[in-house]
């Protein structure tokens, strides 16, 4: 996940005041891929070479599915990316684009189609497993999720939070709700505008 996807969320106007007092924030993005960003004391955790919190290849997924990227089996991205979510026992994949198919499947799920119950439980628990490991590692004050997954996250939420409550040691004595951002595209615009204004140095004639 690139830095801008995270920064645009935490710098969004409606969250800015809250972020000032947040010491550690964890944010998961699920769309065509899956990634995590972590902000500690106002700074994005960037790792040794500018890249950190790679979770796409955690081996918690289907052990029979081979990842085309790393060539190993069981990568969570194979099940949680949009294309992976479309590949299930209920939805019949078509020649339409993934985005069009996703919108149709998400609408069926939101309408309460009982055929997706097992699907929602399996994917919700998988997301919960990733979250509880990250929460125990970093003990965040706030947890966010966004991307296409936000279209059906309220239907997945009970299973995700069940896993967190059951297994997560760091939140045994407190409630840590997952905050879902359904306006992630707007968040990106706010964040990018903030970055540009913050780094703009007009007297030097440059943006950075």
N, C-alpha and C positions, 0 to 999 in steps of 0.2 A: 504494500500500500504506500503511495507517495505521500510526502509530507503535507501537500496542499489539501488532500482529502480530509485530514484530521484538523489542520489549522482552520480551515473554513468553517468547521463546526464549532470549535471552541471560541472563535472570535466573533461569532454571529451576535448581532446586537442583543437579542433577547436572552443570551446566555452570558454575556460579557461580565456582568456584575457578579454572577455566581462563580465564574472561572477565577476571578481575582482571589477568592479565598479557598479554591480547590488546590490541594497540594499534589494530588495524583488522580489522573483521569485515564480511563481505558475506553477505547472506541473500536468497535468491530464494523467492518464494511463488507457486505456480501452482495455481489452482483455477478458479473462475468467471472469474477474470481473472489477470493476471500482474503482479507488482510486485517491487521490490527495496528493501531497507533497508540502510543502511550506517552502522556505528557506528565512530567514530574517537575514540580516547582516552576511551572510556566515554560518549561523547555521540552521540546519533542525528543524522546529517546531515539537517538540515531544510530547507535552501535559503533563498532570499530571503524567501519568503512562507509558510514552514512546510511546503513540499512540495518533494520532490527525488527524484532517481533514477527518473524516469518512463521506463519501457522498453517499455510496452505498444504504443507506436506506432512503434517502430523498424521501418523499412521493409525487413526481411529476409525477410518471408514471401512467400506466393503473390501475385505482382504482378497476378493476375486477380481477386483477392478484394477487394471494397471494404468498408472499415470503416464500420459504421453510426454510430460515434461521431465520428470526425474526418473522415469522407467521403473519405479518401485510400485508396490501394491498397497492399496488401502488409504491413499491420501484423502483427507477430508474434503479438499476442493472438488474432487470427483463427484461428491454427493451434494455439496452445498452451493456450488456455483449455479447460475441460472440453468445452464445446459444440464447439469447434474440433477437439479431439482425436477426438471422436466422428464428425466429418465426414471420413471417409477411404474408401478403395476396398475395405476389407475388411468393416468393421462396417456392418450394414444398420440404419439408424436406424428406431426404432419410435415409437409414441405414448406410450410410458412416459416418465417424468421423466428428465432428464439424469443425475441421481444414480443411478437404478436401472440405466440403460443403461451408465453408466460402471463400476459395480461388476461387471456381467456381462462387459464387454469387458476390464476389468483382469484378471479371473479367467482369461479365455481366453488373455491374453498371458502371465500367470504360469505357465499350464499348458504353455507352450512351443509354442503354435500357430504353425507356420512361415509362415502366411499374413501375419503381422504383421511379418515381418522387414524389409521395405522401409519400412514405416511407422515402426518403431522407429529405423531408421537415419536417416531424414529428420528426424524430430522431435528425435532425440538430437543430431544435428549442428546443428540450429537453436538448441537450448539451449546447446550448446557455443560457438557463435558469439557469443551474448550474453554468456556467461560470460567468454570470453577478452578481449573488449573491456573489460568491467568490471574484470577482474583486471589488465589492463595499465594501466588508468586509475588504479586505487586501490591495487594491490599489497597485497592483504589477507593476513593471517596465517591466517585461517580462512574457509571458504566453506561455507554451509549451503543446503539446499533443502528445502521442505516443501509441504504442501497435497496435493490429490488426486494430483498427479503422483508422490508418494512411493509410491503403490500399484504403479507399474510402473517406478520409477526404476532399480532394479537391472538391468532389462532394457535400459534406455536408456543407462545409465552408460558402457558401453564406447565408444559413439559420441560421447558428450559429452566424455569425457576424451581421446579421440583427437584431437578438434579442439583442445582446450586444449593438449595436448602439442605439436602440430604448429605452432600459430600464436602461442601466448602467449609473448611475450618475457620477461615478468617471472618466469616459473617455469621457465626453461630450465635452471637449475642446482639446482632443488629440486622436491620432490614436494608438491603441494597437492591432497590428496584432497577431494572434495565430500562433506560429511557430510549424510546424509539423515535427517530427523526424521519418523518414521512416527507419532509421538504428538503431533501439533501441537495437537490440541484440549486435551490435558492440559497442554501447554506454555503455552497461553493462560491456563488457570486459575492455574498457578503464577505467571506474570508479572503478571496482574491483581491477585492477592493481594499480591504483593510491592509493587506500585505503591501500592495502598491503604494498606498498613501504613507505607510510607515517607512518604506525604503526609498521613497522618492526624494531626491536631493536636487531640486530645480536649480540652485545656484551652481552646482557642479555639472549640470546638464546631463545627468544620468539618473537611471531608475534605482540603481543599487549603490 
